[in-house]
Amino acid sequence: MRLLPSIINHAEKALQKILFFTGPADNILSSYFREHHQLGSHDRNVIAKAIYNCLRNKAAYTFFSESSGSGPTARRMILLGLNNITNVESLGGLSKIEIDWLMKFSKNDDQVTDLIRSNLPKWIFDRLLACYGKVNVLLLSHALNRSAPIDLRINLLKTNRQEVITALAKLSIICEKTPYSKLGLRIIKKSSLQNLLLFKDGRVELQDEGSQLLAQIVGAKRGEVVVDFCAGTGGKTLALGADMHGTGKLYAFDISQKRLTRLKLRVKRSGLTNVYPILIEHESDYKIKRLIGKIDRVLVDVPCSGLGTLRRNPGTQWRQTQEAVAEMSIKQIAILSSAAQLVRPGGCLVYGTCSILHEENSAIVRQFLASHGDFSLTPMKEIIVKQRIRLKMESYLELWPHLHQTDGFFAALFIRK
């Protein structure tokens, strides 16, 4: 099917907006589609695929587009993105120069450096290189620049894995059990799932396997009092509530009313009755202080750079700066310290991020332990054995897309003495 020049122009304009990196790419693209409602579903799908191709190959596409010597950079980038999902002959309205250029293009050109191949800003590449070495960084970046699989978490309050596998098979949707999470399923071939009855009645939720494991290591039990300190839209809240079998009390804190509204809808769908969403203004809100020293388990999945989720949120790396990460680290230790006050003696505190940067992960752990002598770090290898998760870990939970096929996650578990 030949793409009309107008579709290519729309893709170029949408890419131009996204390349300012003023917000998440999916939000900007959705806004563009709302402004141009005349675009059909097929056209939107093609444009979206082309743009995400550009983001996952931004460094290489920018390098070749800028070195071509003629034509707007965004135009050439989107042509590369489109050429990745179709072929030159299908692109309408191209000049002979553009056609010849596309025919010669190769991302594996000798001019491509390791930095370009990684599709990371230099400051991120250098920091990862210092910690993990070139081979691991290239393997990691290759995995981060690929589309993520669709993972589901089974709601055991309503169903089990085999029932869901059977139900999906009847819809010709093939899946397999996730290797580490006891509640996970991975869709083999991408399908549209949101409108299925399985989702609408709360039997399954979309959740990366790494996120499922982060909730599992908290170890929430029946009748306990638990806090999800940065609940967001509630993916891990729902997992914790299911682990508690709907008993006890589960407080879900967040500073965004919009996110909590979405959480409440998901809670209702899940069938949980033990979740208490609470809007707070900041990490020291008075609503938090009334629970000091009373909580059995606290999960603190802090706001972070999100660099471990590039598979799902391509372009995030280009919106981050060294200064922003430094500011984020200060906020992270403040949030963790505030959440720690809630934990009763003998209680459990889990710190987590979806970052791959040392300064948001192990550096925060060391800083916290240095200033909180009443907490001790429990090696993650002990927790993994206790939870019967078939992983090899040492001090921390460290999940990597190139090793575990999950998003990049970090977690540390503390016990209050």
C-alpha positions as a Markdown table, in Angstrom:
| # | Residue | x | y | z |
|---|---|---|---|---|
| 1 | Met | 0.0 | 0.0 | 0.0 |
| 2 | Arg | 1.5 | 3.3 | -1.1 |
| 3 | Leu | 1.7 | 6.0 | 1.6 |
| 4 | Leu | 0.4 | 9.4 | 0.5 |
| 5 | Pro | 2.7 | 12.4 | 0.8 |
| 6 | Ser | 0.3 | 13.9 | 3.3 |
| 7 | Ile | 0.8 | 11.1 | 5.8 |
| 8 | Ile | 4.6 | 11.5 | 5.5 |
| 9 | Asn | 4.2 | 15.2 | 6.2 |
| 10 | His | 2.0 | 14.5 | 9.2 |
| 11 | Ala | 4.6 | 12.1 | 10.6 |
| 12 | Glu | 7.3 | 14.7 | 10.1 |
| 13 | Lys | 5.3 | 17.4 | 11.9 |
| 14 | Ala | 4.5 | 15.1 | 14.8 |
| 15 | Leu | 8.2 | 14.1 | 15.1 |
| 16 | Gln | 9.3 | 17.7 | 15.1 |
| 17 | Lys | 7.0 | 18.3 | 18.1 |
| 18 | Ile | 8.4 | 15.3 | 19.9 |
| 19 | Leu | 12.0 | 16.2 | 19.3 |
| 20 | Phe | 11.7 | 19.2 | 21.5 |
| 21 | Phe | 11.3 | 16.6 | 24.4 |
| 22 | Thr | 9.0 | 18.7 | 26.4 |
| 23 | Gly | 7.1 | 15.6 | 27.6 |
| 24 | Pro | 6.6 | 11.9 | 27.1 |
| 25 | Ala | 6.4 | 11.0 | 23.4 |
| 26 | Asp | 3.1 | 9.1 | 23.7 |
| 27 | Asn | 1.4 | 12.1 | 25.3 |
| 28 | Ile | 2.6 | 14.5 | 22.6 |
| 29 | Leu | 1.6 | 12.0 | 19.8 |
| 30 | Ser | -1.8 | 11.5 | 21.3 |
| 31 | Ser | -2.3 | 15.3 | 21.4 |
| 32 | Tyr | -1.2 | 15.6 | 17.8 |
| 33 | Phe | -3.8 | 12.9 | 16.8 |
| 34 | Arg | -6.5 | 14.7 | 18.6 |
| 35 | Glu | -5.7 | 17.9 | 16.7 |
| 36 | His | -5.8 | 16.0 | 13.4 |
| 37 | His | -8.8 | 13.8 | 13.9 |
| 38 | Gln | -9.1 | 13.2 | 10.2 |
| 39 | Leu | -6.3 | 10.7 | 10.3 |
| 40 | Gly | -7.6 | 7.2 | 10.1 |
| 41 | Ser | -6.5 | 4.3 | 12.4 |
| 42 | His | -4.2 | 2.8 | 9.8 |
| 43 | Asp | -2.5 | 6.2 | 9.2 |
| 44 | Arg | -2.1 | 6.8 | 12.9 |
| 45 | Asn | -0.6 | 3.3 | 13.3 |
| 46 | Val | 2.0 | 3.9 | 10.6 |
| 47 | Ile | 2.9 | 7.4 | 11.9 |
| 48 | Ala | 3.3 | 6.0 | 15.5 |
| 49 | Lys | 5.5 | 3.1 | 14.3 |
| 50 | Ala | 7.7 | 5.4 | 12.3 |
| 51 | Ile | 8.1 | 7.9 | 15.1 |
| 52 | Tyr | 9.0 | 5.2 | 17.7 |
| 53 | Asn | 11.5 | 3.8 | 15.2 |
| 54 | Cys | 13.0 | 7.3 | 15.1 |
| 55 | Leu | 13.2 | 7.5 | 18.9 |
| 56 | Arg | 14.7 | 4.0 | 19.2 |
| 57 | Asn | 17.4 | 4.9 | 16.6 |
| 58 | Lys | 17.6 | 8.7 | 17.2 |
| 59 | Ala | 21.4 | 8.9 | 17.5 |
| 60 | Ala | 22.0 | 7.0 | 14.3 |
| 61 | Tyr | 19.2 | 8.6 | 12.4 |
| 62 | Thr | 20.3 | 12.1 | 13.5 |
| 63 | Phe | 23.9 | 11.3 | 12.5 |
| 64 | Phe | 23.0 | 10.2 | 9.0 |
| 65 | Ser | 20.4 | 12.8 | 8.5 |
| 66 | Glu | 22.6 | 15.7 | 9.5 |
| 67 | Ser | 25.6 | 14.4 | 7.6 |
| 68 | Ser | 23.6 | 14.0 | 4.3 |
| 69 | Gly | 24.2 | 17.6 | 3.5 |
| 70 | Ser | 20.7 | 18.5 | 2.3 |
| 71 | Gly | 17.1 | 18.5 | 3.4 |
| 72 | Pro | 15.6 | 19.1 | 6.9 |
| 73 | Thr | 16.8 | 16.7 | 9.6 |
| 74 | Ala | 13.3 | 15.8 | 10.8 |
| 75 | Arg | 12.2 | 15.0 | 7.3 |
| 76 | Arg | 15.1 | 12.6 | 6.7 |
| 77 | Met | 14.7 | 11.1 | 10.1 |
| 78 | Ile | 11.1 | 10.3 | 9.5 |
| 79 | Leu | 11.9 | 8.8 | 6.1 |
| 80 | Leu | 14.3 | 6.5 | 7.8 |
| 81 | Gly | 11.6 | 5.6 | 10.4 |
| 82 | Leu | 9.1 | 4.9 | 7.7 |
| 83 | Asn | 11.6 | 2.9 | 5.6 |
| 84 | Asn | 12.1 | 0.7 | 8.6 |
| 85 | Ile | 8.5 | -0.5 | 8.5 |
| 86 | Thr | 7.9 | -0.4 | 4.8 |
| 87 | Asn | 10.1 | 0.2 | 1.7 |
| 88 | Val | 11.2 | 3.1 | -0.5 |
| 89 | Glu | 8.7 | 2.2 | -3.3 |
| 90 | Ser | 5.8 | 2.6 | -0.9 |
| 91 | Leu | 6.7 | 6.2 | 0.1 |
| 92 | Gly | 4.9 | 8.7 | -2.1 |
| 93 | Gly | 6.1 | 12.1 | -3.1 |
| 94 | Leu | 9.8 | 11.6 | -2.5 |
| 95 | Ser | 12.4 | 13.4 | -4.6 |
| 96 | Lys | 15.0 | 11.4 | -6.5 |
| 97 | Ile | 17.6 | 12.6 | -4.1 |
| 98 | Glu | 15.6 | 11.3 | -1.2 |
| 99 | Ile | 15.0 | 7.9 | -2.9 |
| 100 | Asp | 18.7 | 7.6 | -3.7 |
| 101 | Trp | 19.7 | 8.5 | -0.2 |
| 102 | Leu | 17.4 | 6.0 | 1.4 |
| 103 | Met | 18.6 | 3.2 | -0.9 |
| 104 | Lys | 22.2 | 3.8 | 0.3 |
| 105 | Phe | 21.4 | 4.1 | 3.9 |
| 106 | Ser | 22.8 | 1.6 | 6.4 |
| 107 | Lys | 22.8 | 1.9 | 10.2 |
| 108 | Asn | 25.8 | -0.4 | 10.3 |
| 109 | Asp | 28.0 | 2.1 | 8.5 |
| 110 | Asp | 31.6 | 2.1 | 9.7 |
| 111 | Gln | 31.1 | 5.7 | 10.8 |
| 112 | Val | 28.8 | 4.6 | 13.6 |
| 113 | Thr | 30.5 | 4.7 | 17.0 |
| 114 | Asp | 29.6 | 2.8 | 20.1 |
| 115 | Leu | 28.0 | 5.9 | 21.5 |
| 116 | Ile | 25.8 | 6.4 | 18.5 |
| 117 | Arg | 24.9 | 2.7 | 18.5 |
| 118 | Ser | 23.9 | 2.9 | 22.1 |
| 119 | Asn | 21.3 | 5.6 | 21.3 |
| 120 | Leu | 22.1 | 7.3 | 24.7 |
| 121 | Pro | 23.3 | 10.8 | 25.6 |
| 122 | Lys | 27.1 | 10.8 | 26.2 |
| 123 | Trp | 26.8 | 11.5 | 29.9 |
| 124 | Ile | 24.5 | 8.5 | 30.5 |
| 125 | Phe | 26.7 | 6.3 | 28.2 |
| 126 | Asp | 29.9 | 7.3 | 30.1 |
| 127 | Arg | 28.3 | 6.6 | 33.5 |
| 128 | Leu | 27.1 | 3.2 | 32.5 |
| 129 | Leu | 30.5 | 2.5 | 30.9 |
| 130 | Ala | 32.4 | 3.3 | 34.1 |
| 131 | Cys | 30.1 | 0.9 | 36.1 |
| 132 | Tyr | 29.5 | -2.0 | 33.7 |
| 133 | Gly | 32.0 | -2.0 | 30.8 |
| 134 | Lys | 31.5 | -1.6 | 27.1 |
| 135 | Val | 30.2 | -5.1 | 26.3 |
| 136 | Asn | 27.5 | -4.9 | 28.9 |
| 137 | Val | 26.5 | -1.4 | 28.1 |
| 138 | Leu | 26.1 | -2.2 | 24.4 |
| 139 | Leu | 24.0 | -5.3 | 25.2 |
| 140 | Leu | 21.9 | -3.3 | 27.6 |
| 141 | Ser | 21.4 | -0.4 | 25.2 |
| 142 | His | 20.5 | -2.8 | 22.4 |
| 143 | Ala | 17.8 | -4.3 | 24.6 |
| 144 | Leu | 16.5 | -0.9 | 25.8 |
| 145 | Asn | 16.1 | 0.2 | 22.2 |
| 146 | Arg | 13.8 | -2.7 | 21.3 |
| 147 | Ser | 10.0 | -2.8 | 21.8 |
| 148 | Ala | 9.0 | -4.4 | 25.1 |
| 149 | Pro | 6.7 | -7.5 | 25.3 |
| 150 | Ile | 3.3 | -7.3 | 26.8 |
| 151 | Asp | 3.2 | -8.8 | 30.3 |
| 152 | Leu | 0.1 | -9.6 | 32.3 |
| 153 | Arg | -0.4 | -10.1 | 36.0 |
| 154 | Ile | -3.1 | -12.6 | 37.0 |
| 155 | Asn | -5.5 | -11.5 | 39.8 |
| 156 | Leu | -5.7 | -14.6 | 41.9 |
| 157 | Leu | -8.8 | -13.2 | 43.7 |
| 158 | Lys | -10.7 | -13.9 | 40.5 |
| 159 | Thr | -8.9 | -16.4 | 38.4 |
| 160 | Asn | -5.6 | -18.4 | 37.9 |
| 161 | Arg | -3.0 | -18.6 | 35.2 |
| 162 | Gln | -4.3 | -21.6 | 33.4 |
| 163 | Glu | -7.8 | -20.2 | 33.1 |
| 164 | Val | -6.4 | -17.1 | 31.5 |
| 165 | Ile | -4.2 | -19.0 | 29.2 |
| 166 | Thr | -7.2 | -21.0 | 28.0 |
| 167 | Ala | -9.4 | -17.9 | 27.7 |
| 168 | Leu | -6.8 | -16.1 | 25.6 |
| 169 | Ala | -6.2 | -19.2 | 23.4 |
| 170 | Lys | -9.9 | -19.2 | 22.5 |
| 171 | Leu | -9.3 | -15.6 | 21.2 |
| 172 | Ser | -6.3 | -16.8 | 19.2 |
| 173 | Ile | -4.0 | -14.9 | 21.6 |
| 174 | Ile | -1.0 | -17.1 | 22.5 |
| 175 | Cys | 1.0 | -16.5 | 25.7 |
| 176 | Glu | 3.5 | -18.2 | 27.9 |
| 177 | Lys | 4.2 | -18.1 | 31.6 |
| 178 | Thr | 6.8 | -15.6 | 32.7 |
| 179 | Pro | 10.0 | -17.2 | 34.0 |
| 180 | Tyr | 10.3 | -15.4 | 37.3 |
| 181 | Ser | 6.9 | -14.1 | 38.4 |
| 182 | Lys | 4.5 | -16.7 | 39.6 |
| 183 | Leu | 1.5 | -14.6 | 38.4 |
| 184 | Gly | 2.8 | -13.4 | 35.1 |
| 185 | Leu | 2.0 | -14.2 | 31.5 |
| 186 | Arg | 3.8 | -12.9 | 28.4 |
| 187 | Ile | 1.9 | -12.4 | 25.1 |
| 188 | Ile | 3.8 | -14.0 | 22.3 |
| 189 | Lys | 2.5 | -11.8 | 19.5 |
| 190 | Lys | 1.3 | -8.2 | 20.2 |
| 191 | Ser | -2.5 | -7.9 | 20.3 |
| 192 | Ser | -5.0 | -5.3 | 21.3 |
| 193 | Leu | -6.0 | -6.4 | 24.8 |
| 194 | Gln | -7.5 | -3.5 | 26.7 |
| 195 | Asn | -11.1 | -4.1 | 25.5 |
| 196 | Leu | -11.2 | -7.8 | 26.4 |
| 197 | Leu | -13.6 | -8.9 | 29.1 |
| 198 | Leu | -10.5 | -10.3 | 31.0 |
| 199 | Phe | -9.4 | -6.7 | 31.6 |
| 200 | Lys | -12.8 | -5.1 | 32.1 |
| 201 | Asp | -13.7 | -7.6 | 34.9 |
| 202 | Gly | -10.3 | -7.3 | 36.6 |
| 203 | Arg | -9.0 | -10.8 | 36.1 |
| 204 | Val | -5.8 | -9.5 | 34.5 |
| 205 | Glu | -3.7 | -6.3 | 34.6 |
| 206 | Leu | -1.0 | -5.1 | 32.3 |
| 207 | Gln | 2.2 | -5.1 | 34.4 |
| 208 | Asp | 5.9 | -5.7 | 33.4 |
| 209 | Glu | 7.3 | -8.8 | 35.1 |
| 210 | Gly | 9.9 | -6.7 | 36.8 |
| 211 | Ser | 7.2 | -4.6 | 38.4 |
| 212 | Gln | 5.5 | -7.7 | 39.6 |
| 213 | Leu | 8.7 | -9.0 | 41.2 |
| 214 | Leu | 9.2 | -5.6 | 43.0 |
| 215 | Ala | 5.8 | -6.0 | 44.6 |
| 216 | Gln | 6.4 | -9.7 | 45.4 |
| 217 | Ile | 9.6 | -9.1 | 47.4 |
| 218 | Val | 7.7 | -6.8 | 49.7 |
| 219 | Gly | 6.1 | -10.0 | 51.0 |
| 220 | Ala | 2.8 | -8.5 | 52.1 |
| 221 | Lys | 0.7 | -10.9 | 54.1 |
| 222 | Arg | -2.9 | -11.4 | 55.3 |
| 223 | Gly | -4.1 | -8.9 | 57.9 |
| 224 | Glu | -1.1 | -6.6 | 57.8 |
| 225 | Val | -1.0 | -2.9 | 57.5 |
| 226 | Val | 0.9 | -1.9 | 54.4 |
| 227 | Val | 1.8 | 1.4 | 52.6 |
| 228 | Asp | 2.5 | 1.9 | 48.9 |
| 229 | Phe | 4.2 | 5.3 | 49.4 |
| 230 | Cys | 4.4 | 6.4 | 45.8 |
| 231 | Ala | 1.4 | 4.5 | 44.4 |
| 232 | Gly | 0.9 | 6.2 | 41.0 |
| 233 | Thr | -1.9 | 4.5 | 39.1 |
| 234 | Gly | -1.7 | 1.5 | 41.3 |
| 235 | Gly | 0.0 | -1.4 | 39.4 |
| 236 | Lys | 2.0 | -2.5 | 42.4 |
| 237 | Thr | -0.8 | -1.5 | 44.8 |
| 238 | Leu | -3.1 | -4.0 | 43.2 |
| 239 | Ala | -0.4 | -6.7 | 43.4 |
| 240 | Leu | 0.2 | -6.0 | 47.1 |
| 241 | Gly | -3.5 | -6.1 | 47.8 |
| 242 | Ala | -3.9 | -9.4 | 46.1 |
| 243 | Asp | -0.9 | -10.8 | 48.2 |
| 244 | Met | -2.9 | -9.7 | 51.3 |
| 245 | His | -6.0 | -11.6 | 50.0 |
| 246 | Gly | -8.0 | -8.4 | 50.4 |
| 247 | Thr | -7.5 | -8.4 | 54.2 |
| 248 | Gly | -5.7 | -5.9 | 56.5 |
| 249 | Lys | -5.2 | -2.3 | 55.4 |
| 250 | Leu | -3.3 | -1.0 | 52.3 |
| 251 | Tyr | -2.7 | 2.7 | 52.1 |
| 252 | Ala | -1.9 | 4.1 | 48.7 |
| 253 | Phe | -0.3 | 7.6 | 48.8 |
| 254 | Asp | 0.3 | 9.8 | 45.8 |
| 255 | Ile | 0.6 | 13.6 | 45.1 |
| 256 | Ser | -1.5 | 13.4 | 41.9 |
| 257 | Gln | -5.3 | 13.3 | 42.1 |
| 258 | Lys | -5.5 | 12.2 | 38.5 |
| 259 | Arg | -3.3 | 9.2 | 39.2 |
| 260 | Leu | -5.3 | 8.3 | 42.3 |
| 261 | Thr | -8.6 | 8.5 | 40.3 |
| 262 | Arg | -7.2 | 6.0 | 37.9 |
| 263 | Leu | -6.1 | 3.8 | 40.8 |
| 264 | Lys | -9.6 | 3.9 | 42.3 |
| 265 | Leu | -11.1 | 2.6 | 39.1 |
| 266 | Arg | -8.6 | -0.2 | 38.9 |
| 267 | Val | -9.2 | -1.1 | 42.6 |
| 268 | Lys | -12.9 | -1.3 | 42.0 |
| 269 | Arg | -12.3 | -3.6 | 38.9 |
| 270 | Ser | -10.0 | -5.8 | 40.9 |
| 271 | Gly | -12.5 | -6.6 | 43.6 |
| 272 | Leu | -10.1 | -5.4 | 46.4 |
| 273 | Thr | -11.8 | -3.9 | 49.5 |
| 274 | Asn | -8.7 | -3.2 | 51.6 |
| 275 | Val | -7.1 | -0.3 | 49.6 |
| 276 | Tyr | -7.3 | 3.2 | 50.9 |
| 277 | Pro | -6.1 | 5.8 | 48.3 |
| 278 | Ile | -4.9 | 9.0 | 50.0 |
| 279 | Leu | -3.9 | 12.3 | 48.3 |
| 280 | Ile | -0.9 | 13.9 | 49.9 |
| 281 | Glu | 0.8 | 17.3 | 49.1 |
| 282 | His | 4.4 | 16.1 | 49.8 |
| 283 | Glu | 6.4 | 13.4 | 51.6 |
| 284 | Ser | 6.0 | 15.1 | 54.9 |
| 285 | Asp | 2.2 | 15.6 | 54.7 |
| 286 | Tyr | 0.4 | 15.4 | 58.1 |
| 287 | Lys | -1.7 | 12.5 | 56.7 |
| 288 | Ile | 1.5 | 10.5 | 56.7 |
| 289 | Lys | 2.7 | 11.5 | 60.1 |
| 290 | Arg | -0.3 | 10.0 | 61.9 |
| 291 | Leu | 0.9 | 6.5 | 60.8 |
| 292 | Ile | 4.5 | 6.9 | 62.1 |
| 293 | Gly | 5.7 | 3.6 | 63.6 |
| 294 | Lys | 2.5 | 1.7 | 62.8 |
| 295 | Ile | 3.2 | 0.0 | 59.5 |
| 296 | Asp | 4.3 | -3.6 | 58.9 |
| 297 | Arg | 5.6 | -3.1 | 55.4 |
| 298 | Val | 6.3 | 0.0 | 53.2 |
| 299 | Leu | 7.1 | 0.1 | 49.5 |
| 300 | Val | 8.8 | 3.2 | 48.3 |
| 301 | Asp | 8.9 | 3.1 | 44.5 |
| 302 | Val | 10.3 | 6.6 | 44.1 |
| 303 | Pro | 10.0 | 9.0 | 41.2 |
| 304 | Cys | 13.2 | 8.6 | 39.1 |
| 305 | Ser | 14.8 | 9.1 | 35.7 |
| 306 | Gly | 12.8 | 6.1 | 34.3 |
| 307 | Leu | 15.8 | 5.0 | 32.2 |
| 308 | Gly | 15.0 | 1.4 | 32.9 |
| 309 | Thr | 11.7 | 1.7 | 30.9 |
| 310 | Leu | 13.1 | 2.9 | 27.6 |
| 311 | Arg | 11.6 | -0.1 | 25.9 |
| 312 | Arg | 8.2 | 1.2 | 26.7 |
| 313 | Asn | 9.0 | 5.0 | 26.8 |
| 314 | Pro | 11.5 | 5.6 | 24.0 |
| 315 | Gly | 13.0 | 9.1 | 24.0 |
| 316 | Thr | 13.0 | 9.4 | 27.8 |
| 317 | Gln | 16.8 | 9.4 | 27.8 |
| 318 | Trp | 16.8 | 12.6 | 25.7 |
| 319 | Arg | 14.6 | 14.4 | 28.2 |
| 320 | Gln | 16.9 | 13.8 | 31.2 |
| 321 | Thr | 19.9 | 15.9 | 32.2 |
| 322 | Gln | 22.7 | 15.4 | 34.7 |
| 323 | Glu | 21.3 | 18.3 | 36.8 |
| 324 | Ala | 17.8 | 16.8 | 36.8 |
| 325 | Val | 19.1 | 13.4 | 38.0 |
| 326 | Ala | 21.2 | 15.1 | 40.8 |
| 327 | Glu | 18.0 | 17.0 | 41.9 |
| 328 | Met | 16.1 | 13.7 | 41.7 |
| 329 | Ser | 18.6 | 12.0 | 44.0 |
| 330 | Ile | 18.0 | 14.6 | 46.7 |
| 331 | Lys | 14.3 | 14.1 | 46.4 |
| 332 | Gln | 14.7 | 10.3 | 46.5 |
| 333 | Ile | 16.6 | 10.2 | 49.8 |
| 334 | Ala | 14.0 | 12.7 | 51.3 |
| 335 | Ile | 11.1 | 10.5 | 50.3 |
| 336 | Leu | 12.8 | 7.3 | 51.5 |
| 337 | Ser | 13.6 | 8.9 | 54.9 |
| 338 | Ser | 10.1 | 10.1 | 55.3 |
| 339 | Ala | 8.6 | 6.7 | 54.4 |
| 340 | Ala | 11.0 | 5.0 | 56.9 |
| 341 | Gln | 9.3 | 6.8 | 59.8 |
| 342 | Leu | 6.2 | 4.7 | 59.2 |
| 343 | Val | 7.8 | 1.3 | 59.7 |
| 344 | Arg | 7.3 | -0.3 | 63.0 |
| 345 | Pro | 10.2 | -2.0 | 64.8 |
| 346 | Gly | 10.8 | -5.3 | 63.0 |
| 347 | Gly | 8.9 | -4.0 | 60.0 |
| 348 | Cys | 10.1 | -4.0 | 56.4 |
| 349 | Leu | 11.0 | -1.1 | 54.1 |
| 350 | Val | 11.5 | -1.7 | 50.3 |
| 351 | Tyr | 13.2 | 1.0 | 48.2 |
| 352 | Gly | 12.7 | 0.7 | 44.4 |
| 353 | Thr | 13.3 | 2.5 | 41.1 |
| 354 | Cys | 13.0 | 1.8 | 37.4 |
| 355 | Ser | 16.4 | 3.4 | 36.9 |
| 356 | Ile | 19.7 | 2.0 | 35.7 |
| 357 | Leu | 21.9 | 4.7 | 37.2 |
| 358 | His | 24.1 | 4.1 | 40.2 |
| 359 | Glu | 23.3 | 7.4 | 41.8 |
| 360 | Glu | 19.6 | 6.7 | 42.0 |
| 361 | Asn | 20.1 | 3.1 | 43.3 |
| 362 | Ser | 22.9 | 1.8 | 45.4 |
| 363 | Ala | 24.2 | 5.3 | 46.2 |
| 364 | Ile | 20.8 | 6.1 | 47.8 |
| 365 | Val | 20.9 | 2.9 | 49.8 |
| 366 | Arg | 24.4 | 3.7 | 51.2 |
| 367 | Gln | 23.4 | 7.3 | 52.0 |
| 368 | Phe | 20.2 | 6.1 | 53.8 |
| 369 | Leu | 22.0 | 3.5 | 55.9 |
| 370 | Ala | 24.7 | 6.0 | 56.9 |
| 371 | Ser | 22.0 | 8.3 | 58.4 |
| 372 | His | 19.5 | 5.7 | 59.7 |
| 373 | Gly | 21.3 | 3.4 | 62.2 |
| 374 | Asp | 18.0 | 1.8 | 63.2 |
| 375 | Phe | 17.7 | 0.1 | 59.8 |
| 376 | Ser | 19.7 | -2.8 | 58.4 |
| 377 | Leu | 19.9 | -4.1 | 54.8 |
| 378 | Thr | 18.7 | -7.6 | 54.2 |
| 379 | Pro | 20.6 | -9.2 | 51.2 |
| 380 | Met | 18.2 | -9.7 | 48.3 |
| 381 | Lys | 19.5 | -13.3 | 47.8 |
| 382 | Glu | 17.8 | -14.2 | 51.1 |
| 383 | Ile | 14.5 | -12.6 | 50.0 |
| 384 | Ile | 14.7 | -14.3 | 46.6 |
| 385 | Val | 15.0 | -17.7 | 48.2 |
| 386 | Lys | 12.2 | -17.0 | 50.7 |
| 387 | Gln | 9.8 | -15.9 | 47.9 |
| 388 | Arg | 10.9 | -18.8 | 45.7 |
| 389 | Ile | 11.9 | -16.6 | 42.8 |
| 390 | Arg | 14.3 | -18.3 | 40.4 |
| 391 | Leu | 16.8 | -15.6 | 40.1 |
| 392 | Lys | 20.4 | -15.1 | 41.2 |
| 393 | Met | 20.9 | -11.8 | 43.2 |
| 394 | Glu | 23.3 | -10.6 | 45.8 |
| 395 | Ser | 22.6 | -7.5 | 47.9 |
| 396 | Tyr | 20.0 | -5.9 | 45.7 |
| 397 | Leu | 17.3 | -6.8 | 43.2 |
| 398 | Glu | 18.8 | -5.7 | 39.9 |
| 399 | Leu | 16.8 | -6.6 | 36.8 |
| 400 | Trp | 18.1 | -5.9 | 33.3 |
| 401 | Pro | 16.3 | -6.1 | 29.9 |
| 402 | His | 19.2 | -7.9 | 28.2 |
| 403 | Leu | 19.5 | -10.5 | 31.0 |
| 404 | His | 16.0 | -10.9 | 32.4 |
| 405 | Gln | 13.8 | -9.6 | 29.6 |
| 406 | Thr | 12.1 | -7.2 | 32.0 |
| 407 | Asp | 12.3 | -3.5 | 32.3 |
| 408 | Gly | 15.3 | -2.2 | 34.3 |
| 409 | Phe | 14.5 | -2.3 | 38.0 |
| 410 | Phe | 16.4 | -1.9 | 41.2 |
| 411 | Ala | 15.3 | -2.7 | 44.8 |
| 412 | Ala | 16.7 | -2.9 | 48.3 |
| 413 | Leu | 15.0 | -4.3 | 51.4 |
| 414 | Phe | 15.6 | -2.9 | 54.9 |
| 415 | Ile | 14.4 | -4.2 | 58.3 |
| 416 | Arg | 13.9 | -1.8 | 61.2 |
| 417 | Lys | 15.8 | -3.1 | 64.2 |
